[in-house]
């Protein structure tokens, strides 16, 4: 099968799980013998000047340039299916219509909540927020939910409103892949057609291998941003530190948190590390802590922890509340609550022998649900179903102007 993969990478200064998953799936498909054609843009190309950002904003709703590029690729390569990951802001929803015009079915993975939330995280003022879900995006504009700017939020709100009115999201995407049932429910409430939204968890393109634990430390892996709850994690360790805490990652809160914990020897900031080093740390960790205060999708670190057999301590919020069963994969704690987080840490440490069967269970869960073979099978199944349905509906190619004109 020939697959066109389309993705807009996030800024290189802030590594993204979406970028990692896009690369992993491309690797997985190519290794299985599928012909993979990539079309990639990068946020780094936008630039920092006001004029550059304004130009990117104008393209967000409907990019003629992106539509022409995708249409040219689709006509030249004639892929069986196009699989989109991130399209904001440079690629835009016009790329869906370009594929449709070329007779190529479209699959879109819903890595974040951008199609129902201008901020993309369903979070406002540090708390989960569903105010716009099923009710339009005008509250987002009032609260400046994207980057704290009404002008920037207006760009996203316009993109969503225009393409909803035009029917782009309803007609031009053959299948949406939600990462969890929790996310699927929200997207359907938010207006995506229920018959086109299916649950398909991500998986890993390689197997990190199980580890023995015993390293004597807790581990956090990820972006050091407010939505990840890393400030809550640090506060918990500043109050009580029954074992060392290693923090692997970078982000806007790093310098603040380093200063806050500078005199606390139990907290170590490792910065961004190569994946091989992170996995080595994960295999030896007593447990991984995931203190998120937002609705996560399906974090790569969650799947990697299962693969390594590492127990997980996670906030009881969003999909993280349903991905784990208490006492099996790990333990839950209340989000944004340092005291409850530390109570849960001490609970996990109270009987370390209980972590041994938990490690075996996590490894088995990975092999069943998230291993490369499982991830490949699910991708191939969704592609085959979409291609079959699309061929049955219509194989005719539509005109170039349909794909490249603005939807207004």
VENLIN-V220390 format. One record per helix or strand of 2 or more residues. SS is the DSSP state (~ for helix, > for strand). FROM is the first residue (numbers start at 0). LEN is the number of residues. Records with the same first field share a line. If there is no record, write none. Layout:
BEGIN
SS: FROM-LEN  FROM-LEN
END
This chain:
BEGIN
>: 1-8  34-8  80-4  104-6  122-2  126-2  174-4  196-3  216-5  243-5  266-5  286-4  310-5  329-4
~: 16-15  42-4  49-12  63-14  93-8  137-6  149-17  167-4  180-9  193-3  225-3  229-10  253-7  274-10  299-9  319-4  337-13  353-16  371-22  399-5
END
